[in-house]
Amino acid sequence: MQHAVLRGGVTEVTMVPHQPRTVDADTGQGADTAERRLRVMQVITHLDMGGAESVAMSLIDMLRARTDFSLFAVLQKPELSAVGSEMAARLAQWDVPVHFGVGGRFKSGGVVLAARRLVRELKRFRPDVVHLHTEIPELTFAVAALMSPSARTARVLRTVHNSSLWIDWGWIGRGVTTVLGRADAVAVSRHAAAADAAILTPGARPTCAVIYNGVAAPDRAAPQPPAAADAPFRLLFAGRLVHQKGADLLPAILAEAHRRAGRRDVEVTIAGSGALRDGVAQGLSGCCTGWTITMVPPIGGLAARLREYDAVLLPSRFEGFALLPLEVLMNGVPLITTTAPGLDEAIPADYPLAAPVDDVAGLAERLARVIDGTPEYRAVAAHFGAQLAARFSPANMAQGYADCYQRIAGAAARTA
């Protein structure tokens, strides 16, 4: 199936209040880009779990009243996961067209096919701005730019979502970044901006501004029923089972926490998929006598279910700017995590449950403390969550990107 349409130095961005814009009720257009609905194509890796994908979905949701969006997912899985199905349903509800690049073999020629399909959708949708999220979309667009004027002349915004870029693809990354050297760029953290600046290219590139990801505060109006006195302790790991997320550390962390903690009524859920899944499963075999450990696919609508758990374990080695840790704390759920690049810009320095990267003993010690002292650490999480909710506003993020779109489209109109 080639495509599907689902219907139904680092600077920080200063946010300014949105000014209402006059739009013709019949055409949706005005005299210039400041007076008409912009057309923005979001390009993501896949219709599935991911921080970049979450940002793209949030921008569509928050800006669709004044912006026409389409979405292009470079990789198409044979069957959508629960998360992907939820995303597809929301896009259909919003009447946002969705197209896919290629079903497989991306590294062995599939990228060319995906680029051709991207060119076709560029010609069809004619966006004012193409918004690229992460390396696979950037590579696909760079190939498209080499084969078509429609891509070469498109106005592009890159968002750098990670603080470690083009892993094992360094020379490809330099080439792609050179091709996209004139594109505007923002980053989700200072570490991500620095990582992008470190990519050596022949010419000067715009310095990434920083727009922090926004996180919606949970609905406190919907009370959680109190846990029964004899309820087990429920621990969650949710994320891709890859090196970046520290998935390979899970067996050792859990084994050491099991040795330290007094409770045996512990239920561990590991929700995710990825290249390390089999290794993690093997490492957990026979681990933690008395505890129940279950591995499940990614959980759809996880943000609304976080308060079902007593703690969340995220032993990341690096992040761009992870949304889940903020969502966890805003829900008043204790988070056992690391001081990884990207996380250290979001998690306050005095947060007591963050250990150094790769510190298995430190993570296990903090986890054991939470297991044996849950109410105390729920209060700690609620305290820090309230601070984060005030700092990372979705409205600020959306307005920052809206201003970028308007500026980029306005520059295109002036040079047309």
C-alpha positions, 0 to 999 in steps of 0.5 A, a space after each residue: 500500500 503506497 499511501 493511506 488517507 485517514 479521514 474523519 550558541 543557543 538562544 531560547 525562544 521568547 513567547 509572545 501572545 498570539 494575535 488574532 488573524 483575519 481569514 476569508 470565511 470562504 477561501 481561508 486565505 488573506 492578502 498574505 501569509 499573516 492573513 490566511 491559514 498556513 499549510 504545514 506538513 508534519 514528517 515523522 518516523 512512524 505512526 507509533 510511540 515516540 517523543 517526536 511523534 507526540 510533539 507532532 500530534 500535539 502541534 496538530 491538535 493545538 494549532 489545527 483551528 488556524 493551520 491546515 496540516 497533513 502528516 507523512 510517516 516515513 515508515 509504515 508497519 504491517 499493523 498499527 500498534 495500540 498507540 499507532 491506532 490511537 494516533 490514527 483515530 485522532 488524526 481521522 477525527 481531525 480530518 488530517 490526511 496521513 500518508 506513508 513512505 515505505 513498508 520496509 527495507 529503508 536502509 537498502 533502497 526503501 529510503 528512495 521509495 519513501 522520498 519519491 512518495 514524499 515528493 508526490 505528497 509535497 506536490 499534492 499538498 503544497 505546504 508553506 512549511 515542511 516540519 521534519 522531526 528526527 533523523 529518518 525524516 531528515 534523511 528522507 527529505 534530503 534524498 527527496 531534495 536531491 531528486 525534485 525541485 518541489 523538495 529543494 524549494 520547500 521551506 523547512 523547519 527541523 526539530 532536533 529531538 535528541 542530544 545524541 544524533 546520527 548514532 552509527 550514521 555519522 557520515 550520513 548525518 553530515 551529508 544530510 545536515 549539509 543538504 538541509 543547511 539552509 533550513 530553519 532549526 529548533 531544538 527541544 533542549 540545550 543539549 540537543 541544540 549543542 549536538 546539532 551544532 557539533 555536526 560539521 558542515 561546509 557552510 554556516 547553519 542557523 543556530 538552533 533556538 530552543 523550544 521546550 516540549 509542552 506537557 499537559 497537566 493531568 485532569 485533577 477533577 477525575 479522582 483516583 480511587 484509593 488503593 486497597 491496603 493489601 494492593 501490590 506495589 505496581 512498577 512501570 517501565 514504558 519506552 523503547 527497549 533500546 540502549 538509549 532508554 537503558 533497557 539493558 539495565 533493567 534486569 540488574 536494576 530489578 534484581 538489586 532492588 529486589 535484594 534491597 526491598 522488603 516487599 514481595 508483593 511487587 508487580 512490574 510491567 515492562 511496556 515497550 518494543 525494540 531490539 533489546 526485547 529478547 535480551 531483556 526477557 532473557 535477563 529477567 528469567 528467574 529474576 526476583 522471586 516473589 515479584 511478578 514481571 510482565 512484558 507487554 507492548 506499548 500502552 496506548 493512552 498512557 498519560 491518562 493511566 499513569 496513576 494506576 502505577 505506584 512508581 515509574 522506572 526510566 534509566 535513560 542514558 540520554 534524551 532530547 527532551 523526554 515527555 514521559 518523565 514530566 507526565 509521571 511527576 505531574 501525575 504525582 507518581 514517583 519517578 526513578 530516573 537518571 541525570 542524563 543529558 536532556 533529562 537534566 534540563 527538565 528534572 530539578 537538580 534537587 530531585 532525590 530519585 535521580 541517579 547518575 547514568 548507568 548507576 545500577 546500584 544507585 537506581 536500585 537503591 532509590 527504587 527500593 526506597 520507593 517500594 518500601 515507602 510509597 506514600 512519602 515519595 508520592 508527596 515528593 513527586 507531587 511537589 516537583 510535579 507542580 513546579 514542572 506543570 507551571 514551567 512546561 506549558 503546552 500553550 507556550 510550545 504551540 505558540 513558539 512553533 506557530 511563530 516559527 511557521 509564520 516567520 518561515 512562510 512569511 520569508 517565502 512570500 517575500 522572496 517569491 
